[in-house]
Amino acid sequence: MVYTKIGGYVYDPFAGGSVRGIVAQQLGYNYTGIDLRKEQINANYQCAKKLNADNINWICDDSLNVDKYLEDESQDFVLACPPYMDLEVYSDKDQDLSTMDEEEFTEVYTQIIQKAVNKLKPERFAVIVVSDVRRKGKDTSYKDLVGITTNAMASAGAKLYNDMIKVGQIGSKALTIKRSMRTRKVARNHENVLVYFKGDTSKIKDIFPEITDMDFTVEDEEE
């Protein structure tokens, strides 16, 4: 990871899968992830066991309760992929963001993001993979989840530093275009990879070493 140092502490407030924890552990980081569902936490540990990945700390709880597990300014990096409102409902738990109406989702999601920033040490990065999501029902406009995330981050002291686009595979999206275009909707096929920095951005070059081992060479195509 280019946004934190090897051996650092990584916090994931939406640990609904095993991949981020396993990759973090394999790369030499100390990972703590929280998820509401016991079955998901068990599945995460089972996946990690198959890959001989140990010392990963997955916690079954509400991320609003993170203060019970982590001290403020104790983490070197926040990495998360939050739920997209009710696009996919993960459980029937009242605390599950995917079961909440839009107003409650926004309020609770904002609190979770703010608490995550509180756990970051000063002059540290956070990366959130998120996307705006289309509402269901009569109002099918987009919910500005990217904007909500950035506002929550800013209110806790983390500024938007980079905004990258992760493009997904086309897959079955092509099959939905004809139907959705009847109402002028297009199929969304990307996510935003949002990079935030907590602290003074002018200090980045002094705290993090210059990246020198990346190959930016572009070869000319043969005619």
C-alpha positions, 0 to 999 in steps of 0.5 A: 500500500502506498498510503501507509507504512509497512507494519502499521495498524489498519482499521476497517469499519465495514469488514463484510468480507475477508479480502481486505484483512487477509491482504493487509496481513499478508503485506505485513500490516496489523488489521482490525475489522468490525462487522455486525454479522457473526456468520460473516466474521466466522466466514472471514476466519475460515477463509483466513485459515485456508490461506494460513493467514493468522493474527487478523482481528475481526470483531463482531459488533456495531462499528459505532462501538469502536471505542471499546476496541481501539484508542483514538489516534492509534491507527495508521490507515483506514480502509473500507468499502461501506454498504450502498444503502439498501442496494443489498440488504445483509441482515435483519438487524436494526443496526444494519445500515442496509436496513435503514431508511435514507435519513437514518442511514446518512446519520449513522453512516456519518457517525461511523466514518467520523469515529474511524477518522478519530482512530487515525493518527495525525498525518495519516491516510484513509481510503474509502471505496464507495459509489453513489447509489440509485434510490428505489421506488418512485424516486429513482434519482441518485443518493450522493454517497460520495458527497456524504462520505467526503462531508463526514470525513471533512467534519472529522478533520480528513480532507479529500486528497485523491479521487480515482475511478475503479471500473468494473467488468461489463458482465451482465450490465449490457443486458440491462441497458436497453430496459433502463434506457426506457426511463433514461437511466444508464447502468453504473459500472464504476466506483470511486476510490476516495483518498483522504488525509488527516492533518496538514497535507504539506507534511506528506512529503516529509512523513512518507518516502518518495515513491521511486519503484513504479514504472510509468513507461509507456511503450509505443504501439507497433504500427 
